[in-house]
Amino acid sequence: MAENTAVAKAEEKKEEKTEVAHSNNKVTDYSLGIFGTSDNFIMAMQMAKALASSTIVPATFQKNDANCLIAIEQAQRLRVSPLMVMQNLYVIQGRPSWSSKFLIAAINNSGKFDMELQFEETKDKDGKPYSCLAWTTKNGRRVEGMTVDMEMAKAEGWIGKNGSKWKTMPQLMLRYRAASFFSSLNCPELTMGLYTKEEMQDNDFKEYPMEDLQEQVKRDISENANSEPFVVAESEAIETGSEVVESEPEKVAGEVVENDENVPDFMKD
C-alpha cells in the first residue's frame, strides 16, 4: 500500500515538472510571421539581439537589433537563412537593396520555372558585349525579361556614374540588369519591392518633399494667373452686388435693333 502511494506521488511530481517546463517554453508559429503573435516577436527579438552581437555579420547589422529584426523577417518570408539575407542585403542611400547574385539565386531556387535563368547575349561589330536578354521556361512556355543593351546604358546615364562597372565589366552588368528586369516583370514577389544594389548605384533616387511640390504649385499659379483674358459668354449674367444684370447683346452689322434712335428712317421698316 505504501509502495503504491509512493509511486503515485512520484508520478504527480513528474507531471508537475512537465507542466512547469511546458509553461516556460514559448509557443511560436512562424507561419504567421514574426509579427503574427507576441511570442513570435519576442523570440525574433532574442534572435536579433544574438545576431547583432556577432562580429561576423556585415557592419550594417552589428549592434543594430532593428536591422537584424528586418533581416529575420525577410529571411522568414523567403524561407532562407537570416545570415544569407544579411550577407546579400545592402543599404544604399538609406534604402535596402539586394545583390544581383542573390536575386539570380532566388529565381533559380524558387521552383517557379522549369530550369535556371538563361542569358541570351550579343556582341557589337568590335566583338564587345552589346546586349543581354534573360529568359527561362515555365510549363514548356518561354518566359522572357527585357532586353538590355549598351545604348540603353548610355541613354540612362549608367555608364557615366562615378565608380561604375559598366566601363570595365559590361558583360556582367548587362547580365545583372537583365536578371533584375526579368524578376520585375515575371516574379516581383521574390524581390519584395526592393531594388538591386546595381540599380541603386546606377540611378539617382532623389526625394521630392511635399513642401517643395506645394511651393512649386503656388509659384506656377502666381506666374500664370490672369495671363489670358477672361471671356464672358453672351448669355451669362453679370452679378453686381445683390442684383443680377443681364449683359447687353452685341450689335451685329446689318442687324436692326428696335428703339434705336440712331437708325435711319429707311431701315426702320
C-alpha positions, 0 to 999 in steps of 0.5 A: 500500500505504501509502495503504491502511494509512493509511486503515485506521488512520484508520478504527480511530481513528474507531471508537475515538472512537465507542466512547469517546463511546458509553461516556460517554453514559448509557443511560436508559429512562424507561419504567421510571421514574426509579427503574427503573435507576441511570442513570435516577436519576442523570440525574433527579438532574442534572435536579433539581439544574438545576431547583432552581437556577432562580429561576423555579420556585415557592419550594417547589422552589428549592434543594430537589433532593428536591422537584424529584426528586418533581416529575420523577417525577410529571411522568414518570408523567403524561407532562407537563412537570416545570415544569407539575407544579411550577407546579400542585403545592402543599404544604399542611400538609406534604402535596402537593396539586394545583390544581383547574385542573390536575386539570380539565386532566388529565381533559380531556387524558387521552383517557379520555372522549369530550369535556371535563368538563361542569358541570351547575349550579343556582341557589337561589330568590335566583338564587345558585349552589346546586349543581354536578354534573360529568359527561362521556361515555365510549363514548356512556355518561354518566359522572357525579361527585357532586353538590355543593351549598351545604348540603353546604358548610355541613354540612362546615364549608367555608364557615366556614374562615378565608380561604375562597372559598366566601363570595365565589366559590361558583360556582367552588368548587362547580365545583372540588369537583365536578371533584375528586369526579368524578376520585375516583370515575371516574379516581383514577389521574390524581390519584395519591392526592393531594388538591386544594389546595381540599380541603386548605384546606377540611378539617382533616387532623389526625394521630392518633399511635399513642401517643395511640390506645394511651393512649386504649385503656388509659384506656377499659379502666381506666374500664370494667373490672369495671363489670358483674358477672361471671356464672358459668354453672351448669355451669362449674367453679370452679378453686381452686388445683390442684383443680377444684370443681364449683359447687353447683346452685341450689335451685329452689322446689318442687324436692326435693333428696335428703339434705336434712335440712331437708325435711319428712317429707311431701315426702320421698316 
